[in-house]
Amino acid sequence: MPCICANNVSIFVVVKSVANIQVYKFKKSDTELPLFLSKIQAGFPSPADDYLEECLSLDDVCIANAASTFLGRVTGHSLKDVCIYEGDIAVIDKSLTPEHRDLIVCAIDGEFNAKILHVDKLQGIRLLSANPEYSPIVIQELTDFRIWGVITFVIQDIKNRSRDWDY
């Protein structure tokens, strides 16, 4: 069984392949991580702020409805301008009703995509990318189109990605 690790926390999942996306199902974890009361500053922190607020479960933060929440590994670069990159893990909730400007996972003619939902009374449904290299997808009446879920969180490997930064 695959395992996704974040520091010393493991979230075990069941893998299923659907079209061109790997889908992972959450398995409830009893692991809790410490949450600090002080805010994380990008400058010099106060030494007086070194105390814990509470313990926090990633399940409680990322999952509103476990029975309909899945993980999907992002491929491609169409959402890079909203800071979603290749290799990131999208938390997808199938129970949510998609709304205008939501990040969604959808099937278009049998192929899974992550896009920004744009609903307009005059123009209908368009699927937008967050990268100018990709054109909007206009959903026509005959398009085989299904919204599979709403992306609620994205898990990123910042440690390995930071090696590419110019700072």
ZALOKOL-268771 format. One line per field, with one value per residue (C-alpha): residue in three letters; x, y, z. Coordinates in steps of 0.25 Angstrom, whole numbers, plus 5000, padded with zeros to 4 digits. Each point is the difference from the previous one (the first is absolute). Example, Ala and Ser with C-alpha at 12.3 -4.5 7.8 and 13.67 -1.06 7.14 Angstrom:
aa: ALA; SER;
X: 5049; 5006;
Y: 4982; 5014;
Z: 5031; 4998;
//
This chain:
aa: MET; PRO; CYS; ILE; CYS; ALA; ASN; ASN; VAL; SER; ILE; PHE; VAL; VAL; VAL; LYS; SER; VAL; ALA; ASN; ILE; GLN; VAL; TYR; LYS; PHE; LYS; LYS; SER; ASP; THR; GLU; LEU; PRO; LEU; PHE; LEU; SER; LYS; ILE; GLN; ALA; GLY; PHE; PRO; SER; PRO; ALA; ASP; ASP; TYR; LEU; GLU; GLU; CYS; LEU; SER; LEU; ASP; ASP; VAL; CYS; ILE; ALA; ASN; ALA; ALA; SER; THR; PHE; LEU; GLY; ARG; VAL; THR; GLY; HIS; SER; LEU; LYS; ASP; VAL; CYS; ILE; TYR; GLU; GLY; ASP; ILE; ALA; VAL; ILE; ASP; LYS; SER; LEU; THR; PRO; GLU; HIS; ARG; ASP; LEU; ILE; VAL; CYS; ALA; ILE; ASP; GLY; GLU; PHE; ASN; ALA; LYS; ILE; LEU; HIS; VAL; ASP; LYS; LEU; GLN; GLY; ILE; ARG; LEU; LEU; SER; ALA; ASN; PRO; GLU; TYR; SER; PRO; ILE; VAL; ILE; GLN; GLU; LEU; THR; ASP; PHE; ARG; ILE; TRP; GLY; VAL; ILE; THR; PHE; VAL; ILE; GLN; ASP; ILE; LYS; ASN; ARG; SER; ARG; ASP; TRP; ASP; TYR;
X: 5000; 5006; 5003; 5001; 5009; 5001; 5011; 4997; 4985; 4995; 4987; 4997; 4992; 4994; 5004; 4991; 5003; 4989; 5004; 5013; 4999; 5004; 4989; 5003; 4989; 5003; 5001; 4997; 5013; 5001; 5013; 4999; 5010; 5003; 4995; 5007; 4992; 5009; 4999; 5011; 5007; 5008; 5009; 5006; 4991; 4998; 5007; 4988; 4991; 5006; 4988; 4990; 4985; 4995; 5002; 4994; 4996; 5003; 4987; 4992; 5006; 5000; 4988; 4985; 4994; 5009; 4991; 5001; 5014; 5011; 5014; 5005; 5015; 5001; 5006; 5003; 5002; 4986; 4998; 5014; 4995; 4992; 5012; 4995; 5012; 5003; 5001; 4991; 4989; 4986; 4990; 4987; 4986; 4989; 4989; 5002; 4991; 5010; 4999; 5005; 5015; 5002; 5012; 4994; 5003; 4992; 4999; 5000; 4997; 5006; 5012; 5002; 5004; 5002; 4995; 4993; 4985; 4995; 4985; 4993; 4986; 5003; 5013; 4996; 5010; 5015; 5012; 5012; 5014; 5009; 5011; 4999; 5006; 4987; 4987; 4986; 4992; 4986; 4990; 4990; 4987; 5006; 5012; 5001; 5003; 4998; 5005; 5007; 5003; 5004; 5015; 5000; 5015; 5013; 5012; 5013; 5014; 5007; 5013; 5004; 4993; 5008; 5013; 4995; 4998; 5009; 5001;
Y: 5000; 5014; 5010; 5015; 5005; 5014; 5001; 4988; 5000; 4989; 5000; 4986; 5000; 4990; 5003; 4999; 5005; 5007; 5005; 5008; 5003; 4993; 5000; 4997; 4998; 5006; 4990; 5006; 5003; 5002; 5008; 5014; 5011; 5012; 5013; 5012; 5012; 5010; 5003; 4996; 5013; 5002; 5010; 4999; 4992; 5004; 4991; 5001; 4993; 4986; 4992; 4990; 5004; 4986; 4987; 5000; 4988; 5002; 4992; 5011; 5011; 4994; 4990; 5005; 4987; 4988; 4991; 5009; 5006; 4995; 5004; 5002; 5002; 5013; 4998; 5012; 5015; 5006; 5005; 5005; 5014; 4996; 4993; 4986; 4992; 4987; 4989; 5008; 4992; 5005; 4997; 4999; 5000; 4993; 5005; 5014; 5008; 5007; 5015; 5011; 5001; 4987; 4991; 4987; 4987; 4996; 4990; 5006; 4989; 4990; 5007; 5006; 5014; 5010; 5014; 5012; 5000; 5012; 5001; 5012; 5001; 5005; 4992; 4987; 4992; 5002; 4993; 5009; 4997; 5009; 5000; 5009; 4989; 4992; 5005; 4999; 4988; 5003; 4990; 4997; 4993; 4988; 5000; 4987; 5009; 4995; 5008; 4989; 5009; 5013; 5002; 5004; 4999; 4998; 4992; 5005; 4995; 5014; 4994; 4994; 5011; 5011; 4995; 5006; 5014; 5011; 5005;
Z: 5000; 4996; 5011; 4999; 5011; 5005; 5011; 5009; 4997; 4990; 4993; 4994; 4988; 4990; 4985; 4988; 4986; 4992; 4986; 5002; 5015; 5012; 5010; 5015; 5011; 5014; 5011; 5014; 5008; 5015; 4998; 5006; 4998; 5009; 4996; 5006; 5005; 4995; 4985; 4991; 4996; 4988; 5008; 5014; 5009; 5015; 5010; 5009; 4990; 5002; 5005; 4994; 4998; 4998; 4992; 4986; 4991; 4985; 4998; 5008; 4992; 4986; 5000; 5002; 4994; 5001; 4992; 4988; 5001; 4991; 4996; 4986; 4996; 4991; 4986; 4991; 5002; 4997; 5014; 5003; 5002; 5011; 5006; 4997; 4994; 4993; 5011; 5010; 5007; 4998; 5011; 4993; 5006; 4991; 5010; 4998; 4989; 4991; 4999; 4991; 5001; 5008; 4996; 4995; 4995; 4988; 4989; 4986; 4989; 5010; 5004; 5014; 5002; 5011; 4996; 5005; 4998; 4993; 5000; 4992; 4996; 4986; 4997; 5007; 5007; 4997; 5006; 5003; 5002; 5009; 4989; 4988; 4991; 5002; 4993; 5007; 4997; 4996; 5004; 4988; 5001; 4994; 5008; 5010; 5012; 5015; 5012; 5009; 5012; 5006; 5004; 5015; 5003; 4994; 5006; 4995; 5002; 5003; 5005; 4987; 4992; 5007; 4993; 4987; 5006; 4997; 5014;
//
